[in-house]
Amino acid sequence: MQKPQRLYARIASMTALVALSLTAQPGKAQETQAASPIDEIIVTATRRATAIRDIPASVSRVDRADFEPKATRFIGEELRGLPGINVRTNDQGTYTDISIRGVPNRIHNDTVVVLMDGVPFVTGDDEGDMEQLPFGAVGQVEVVRGPTSALYGRGAIAGTINYVTRAVTDEPQAAAQAGIGSDGWRQAAAMIQRPTGDVGALLLSAELQRSDGWRERTGRNEENIFAKQRLDLNERLRLNLTGTYVNTKQDLAGELPTDRRGTPIALPGGREGNWNNDGAGFYKRMWTSTAVLEADVTDNVTSTTRLHYRHANTRAVQGAFQRFTPGDSTVNFSGFRVDGSTDTYFAEQQVDWRIDDHWRLLAGGSAERINANHIESWSGEFDFGPLFYIRRRDVATGNYINQGDWLYSRLMDAHARNETQAGFAQADFSWQALTLTAGARYDRFQRKVFYGPSGSGYGPDPEVTVKDSDSRLSPKLSVRWQVAENVTAYTTYGEGFSPGFGPLWSFRNRNTNLAPELAKNIEAGIKATLLDNRLTGTLSVYQLKRSDLLQLLPVGASARTINSGRQRSRGVELEANADLRDINPGLALALSYGFTDAVWTQNAFLEPDTNIPYDFTGKDVAGVPRHSGRVEISQRLDQPALTLRSWVDVSGDYAYDGANSRKAGGYALVNAAITWAPMEALELTLTGRNLFDRKVNSVVSKSDGPYAYYPQAPLQWMLSGTVKF
């Protein structure tokens, strides 16, 4: 136990020394300083527009101008390289799994809060389904690391990601974009922005994407439409109206087998092969409408009102892969399909009051309701043992060999209503170089589910109504110190919670005595600029502890949720930018690094399906690399008008499974992009991803060890062109 303590004592000492050394720099006139990255404005971390340097938290901002030249085609990819964030993908464009500060997900992104323009995007399964967001509408992405339930309530265990839609300006604009790339990728998009009289402006955009996919039967079709109207009703009243439509069809290949050490087992077709269900894929169609009204009630009081509605139709056809052993004559998986329809209603009122030169108060309340209907069907040869519903493919031919024995069963017909009501408040007190912030949020949350007629090979399940409710008060406290004109330091404490209602298929056996999962986080950091803003950086150290963990233990096609275990994460997060114009005009360097030490301090349980005891206490959290980051260098040239970019994404080895039977899987992927503007109205970008064609695998495991992997994308090229009118 002494080594981590000594490590973090040294880190804290180094942070203090850096702060003192920076304050010793002689002052210089700042009139000619260029804007630095830590002067960028974000809203998510404080619920009001604030420069990054003044935010007492570890935050990042990624603009469309940053991620678009990198050929970021799927939501979640723009987060790669940010410190403390681990991005894992199963099949491209689906199930993007985001882990922040080493906190794993029970299901799909249920330990982070995903927002669009401040509105939570939570499904009926309590998931943060990022793939439902209209990525083509995004103008910037704001990330806050650490628990944020004092601001955003349930699910904010590890952090918050806010996708901010494009801003609407008065400048008349029009642009068309087209792209082609590897594996049959092609894209077309158009955007137009025009003033609407003297009271605002309208932005319209539409995008179409097609791809054959790099693995067999992994094509993608996507269309999205985005409209945003800004209305300046008077000098004190501003209204933004946003509407989006997304229609996505993504075919899926699924997992490939490994042995118990996580080493891939070769099958016909190799990494490109597809042993999933015929017709496996995700189909998502969604409409959203949002209204945000900002009112300057007085010179010192601002009111913000948010109203939001969205409807989503989803269908998932997939296979649950079973362990494969060399010499087996068949590849086995369970066939299942989930059809969902979800309606979400959200309302929020917030008031920000600057009382005087020292005090500032922010307070508000919100209400959300999610109505969800999920129908889950399983198919295959029924097995009364652990295989459940099983489909078998012949290893030699890939053909089904037991199709005549398949049974089709509706295992769930769930009609759910999730409701959340919340009130929050935050007070800031500033005195000379210090700012003290204290706040809290109270959440009341309920779920009620009616399970209609269903059944399996074991027999019919009775109709039943299940409900649960709970509440939670989440505090936050921070101190920010303006050490010098160019240096700020902070320390902060925050909590996060999850009600752990989980997916609807697990709620039927709900134990209403379960406590919400709790996370407590303490961190300290420093943010600084040097050399007339030529060098900027942020450094944070933290410790996050989770208790009353909500874990899903499989029971046939359902699961049992228990409060069990504790987890601790410690880490360092660093972002730095250097303007190297003195070496060569237009040269810049960006560096990000995250050290994450995520360990189970208590994790012992009995698996219900097998009655096998497991104890992972003291083990690293599976799937979390200790070291990760990005190094990026760019060069801008005036003649010819070129921008050259190269970046390396680095990830260290990670534990494949809970028992830490093997640690491997690290990589360094080299990427590059060239942007050429032969004329003011035309811009061409050529992007290469994974230039050295590294074969990277994302290994997945069960309690008894690794069993499968998802192969990650090989070398890919994309060429896009934009014409402005």
Secondary structure as the mmCIF struct_conf table of DSSP 4:
data_model
#
loop_
_struct_conf.conf_type_id
_struct_conf.id
_struct_conf.beg_label_comp_id
_struct_conf.beg_label_asym_id
_struct_conf.beg_label_seq_id
_struct_conf.end_label_comp_id
_struct_conf.end_label_asym_id
_struct_conf.end_label_seq_id
HELX_RH_AL_P HELX_RH_AL_P1 GLN A 2 THR A 23
TURN_TY1_P TURN_TY1_P1 ALA A 24 ALA A 24
BEND BEND1 GLN A 25 GLN A 25
HELX_LH_PP_P HELX_LH_PP_P1 PRO A 26 GLY A 27
TURN_TY1_P TURN_TY1_P2 GLU A 31 THR A 32
HELX_LH_PP_P HELX_LH_PP_P2 GLN A 33 ALA A 35
HELX_RH_3T_P HELX_RH_3T_P1 PRO A 37 ASP A 39
STRN STRN1 ILE A 41 ILE A 42
BEND BEND2 VAL A 43 VAL A 43
TURN_TY1_P TURN_TY1_P3 THR A 44 ARG A 47
BEND BEND3 ARG A 48 ARG A 48
STRN STRN2 THR A 50 ALA A 51
HELX_RH_3T_P HELX_RH_3T_P2 ILE A 52 ASP A 54
BEND BEND4 PRO A 56 ALA A 57
STRN STRN3 SER A 58 ASP A 63
HELX_RH_AL_P HELX_RH_AL_P2 ARG A 64 PHE A 67
TURN_TY1_P TURN_TY1_P4 GLU A 68 ALA A 71
BEND BEND5 PHE A 74 PHE A 74
TURN_TY1_P TURN_TY1_P5 ILE A 75 GLY A 76
HELX_RH_3T_P HELX_RH_3T_P3 GLU A 77 LEU A 79
TURN_TY1_P TURN_TY1_P6 ARG A 80 GLY A 81
TURN_TY1_P TURN_TY1_P7 PRO A 83 GLY A 84
STRN STRN4 ILE A 85 THR A 89
BEND BEND6 ASN A 90 ASP A 91
TURN_TY1_P TURN_TY1_P8 GLN A 92 GLY A 93
BEND BEND7 THR A 94 THR A 94
STRN STRN5 THR A 96 ILE A 100
TURN_TY1_P TURN_TY1_P9 ARG A 101 GLY A 102
BEND BEND8 ARG A 106 ILE A 107
TURN_TY1_P TURN_TY1_P10 HIS A 108 ASN A 109
BEND BEND9 THR A 111 THR A 111
STRN STRN6 VAL A 112 MET A 116
TURN_TY1_P TURN_TY1_P11 ASP A 117 GLY A 118
STRN STRN7 VAL A 119 PRO A 120
TURN_TY1_P TURN_TY1_P12 GLY A 124 ASP A 125
BEND BEND10 ASP A 126 ASP A 126
HELX_RH_3T_P HELX_RH_3T_P4 MET A 130 GLN A 132
BEND BEND11 LEU A 133 LEU A 133
HELX_RH_3T_P HELX_RH_3T_P5 PHE A 135 ALA A 137
STRN STRN8 VAL A 138 ARG A 145
BEND BEND12 GLY A 146 GLY A 146
HELX_RH_AL_P HELX_RH_AL_P3 SER A 149 TYR A 152
TURN_TY1_P TURN_TY1_P13 ARG A 154 GLY A 155
BEND BEND13 ILE A 157 ALA A 158
STRN STRN9 GLY A 159 THR A 165
HELX_LH_PP_P HELX_LH_PP_P3 ARG A 166 ALA A 167
BEND BEND14 ASP A 170 GLU A 171
STRN STRN10 GLN A 173 GLY A 181
HELX_RH_3T_P HELX_RH_3T_P6 SER A 182 GLY A 184
STRN STRN11 TRP A 185 PRO A 195
TURN_TY1_P TURN_TY1_P14 GLY A 197 ASP A 198
BEND BEND15 VAL A 199 VAL A 199
STRN STRN12 GLY A 200 SER A 211
BEND BEND16 TRP A 214 ARG A 215
TURN_TY1_P TURN_TY1_P15 GLU A 216 ARG A 217
STRN STRN13 ARG A 220 ASN A 234
TURN_TY1_P TURN_TY1_P16 GLU A 235 ARG A 236
STRN STRN14 LEU A 237 ASP A 251
STRN STRN15 LEU A 256 PRO A 257
STRN STRN16 THR A 258 THR A 258
TURN_TY1_P TURN_TY1_P17 ARG A 260 ARG A 261
BEND BEND17 GLY A 262 GLY A 262
HELX_LH_PP_P HELX_LH_PP_P4 THR A 263 THR A 263
STRN STRN17 PRO A 264 PRO A 264
HELX_LH_PP_P HELX_LH_PP_P5 ILE A 265 ALA A 266
TURN_TY1_P TURN_TY1_P18 PRO A 268 GLY A 269
HELX_RH_3T_P HELX_RH_3T_P7 GLY A 270 GLU A 272
BEND BEND18 ASN A 276 ASN A 276
TURN_TY1_P TURN_TY1_P19 ASP A 278 GLY A 279
STRN STRN18 GLY A 281 ASP A 296
BEND BEND19 THR A 298 ASN A 300
STRN STRN19 VAL A 301 PHE A 321
TURN_TY1_P TURN_TY1_P20 PRO A 326 GLY A 327
BEND BEND20 SER A 329 SER A 329
STRN STRN20 THR A 330 ARG A 354
BEND BEND21 ASP A 356 HIS A 358
STRN STRN21 TRP A 359 PHE A 382
BEND BEND22 PHE A 384 GLY A 385
TURN_TY1_P TURN_TY1_P21 PRO A 386 LEU A 387
STRN STRN22 TYR A 389 ASP A 394
TURN_TY1_P TURN_TY1_P22 VAL A 395 THR A 397
STRN STRN23 TYR A 400 TYR A 400
BEND BEND23 ILE A 401 ILE A 401
HELX_RH_3T_P HELX_RH_3T_P8 GLN A 403 ASP A 405
STRN STRN24 TRP A 406 TRP A 431
TURN_TY1_P TURN_TY1_P23 GLN A 432 ALA A 433
STRN STRN25 LEU A 434 TYR A 451
BEND BEND24 PRO A 453 PRO A 453
STRN STRN26 SER A 454 SER A 456
TURN_TY1_P TURN_TY1_P24 GLY A 457 TYR A 458
STRN STRN27 GLY A 459 ASP A 461
STRN STRN28 VAL A 464 ALA A 484
TURN_TY1_P TURN_TY1_P25 GLU A 485 ASN A 486
STRN STRN29 VAL A 487 SER A 498
HELX_RH_AL_P HELX_RH_AL_P4 LEU A 504 PHE A 507
TURN_TY1_P TURN_TY1_P26 ARG A 508 ASN A 509
TURN_TY1_P TURN_TY1_P27 THR A 512 ASN A 513
HELX_LH_PP_P HELX_LH_PP_P6 LEU A 514 PRO A 516
STRN STRN30 GLU A 517 LEU A 530
TURN_TY1_P TURN_TY1_P28 LEU A 531 ARG A 534
STRN STRN31 LEU A 535 SER A 547
BEND BEND25 ASP A 548 ASP A 548
STRN STRN32 LEU A 550 VAL A 555
TURN_TY1_P TURN_TY1_P29 GLY A 556 ALA A 557
STRN STRN33 SER A 558 ASN A 563
STRN STRN34 ARG A 566 ASP A 579
TURN_TY1_P TURN_TY1_P30 ARG A 581 ILE A 583
BEND BEND26 ASN A 584 ASN A 584
TURN_TY1_P TURN_TY1_P31 PRO A 585 GLY A 586
STRN STRN35 LEU A 587 GLN A 602
STRN STRN36 ALA A 604 GLU A 607
TURN_TY1_P TURN_TY1_P32 PRO A 608 ASN A 611
STRN STRN37 ILE A 612 ASP A 615
TURN_TY1_P TURN_TY1_P33 THR A 617 GLY A 618
HELX_LH_PP_P HELX_LH_PP_P7 LYS A 619 LYS A 619
STRN STRN38 ASP A 620 ASP A 620
HELX_LH_PP_P HELX_LH_PP_P8 VAL A 621 VAL A 621
TURN_TY1_P TURN_TY1_P34 ALA A 622 GLY A 623
BEND BEND27 ARG A 626 ARG A 626
STRN STRN39 HIS A 627 LEU A 637
TURN_TY1_P TURN_TY1_P35 ASP A 638 ALA A 641
STRN STRN40 LEU A 642 SER A 651
STRN STRN41 TYR A 654 ALA A 655
BEND BEND28 TYR A 656 ASP A 657
TURN_TY1_P TURN_TY1_P36 GLY A 658 ALA A 659
STRN STRN42 LYS A 663 ALA A 664
STRN STRN43 TYR A 667 MET A 679
TURN_TY1_P TURN_TY1_P37 GLU A 680 ALA A 681
STRN STRN44 LEU A 682 ARG A 689
BEND BEND29 ASN A 690 ASN A 690
TURN_TY1_P TURN_TY1_P38 LEU A 691 PHE A 692
STRN STRN45 ASN A 697 LYS A 702
TURN_TY1_P TURN_TY1_P39 SER A 703 ASP A 704
STRN STRN46 GLY A 705 PRO A 711
HELX_LH_PP_P HELX_LH_PP_P9 GLN A 712 ALA A 713
STRN STRN47 GLN A 716 LYS A 724
#
